[in-house]
Amino acid sequence: MDVGGDHMDSERAKASEEQLIYAKILGVGTWMALGLLVILFIVYITGVLPNVVEFEKLQYYWTLRASEYIKLAGAPTGWEWIKLLNHGDMLNFIGIGLLAGMTIICYLVILPVFVKKKDLPYTIITIVEILVLLLAASGILTAGH
């Protein structure tokens, strides 16, 4: 007898094929992104590449409002960092972008599974989710500018 209510129905406890694929891609991708962040941070702190924002001025810039920092430091906004990947401090955005984009990558990987199963509702939801996330990441929609 299940007095504590901790016993779950064995059918409910099983993950679907899509969930397992999503979890595996998310796990591998997250560890890859974190590893990349460590490597790129080492490139940054060793000074192998020049930086857009000088180390010596960081302490001063941290006290500024974001708009002042961007103006005085010449820091990029939006996707402008891509043009500056020859700078150590901009390389870190690659790992951050990979982490942020993991959901889109996972959805792209499980989309064919839904299509193969002819699961129209989840296929449509997945496509819409991918489009919404890509739109949000594009920077087309901005607030406060």
Secondary structure, 3 states (H helix, E strand, C coil): CCCCCCCCCHHHHCCCHHHHHHHHHHHHHHHHHHHHHHHHHHHHHHCCCCCCCCHHHHHHHCCCCHHHHHHHHCCCCCCHHHHHCCCHHHHHHHHHHHHHHHHHHHHHHHHHHHHHCCCHHHHHHHHHHHHHHHHHHHCCCCCCC
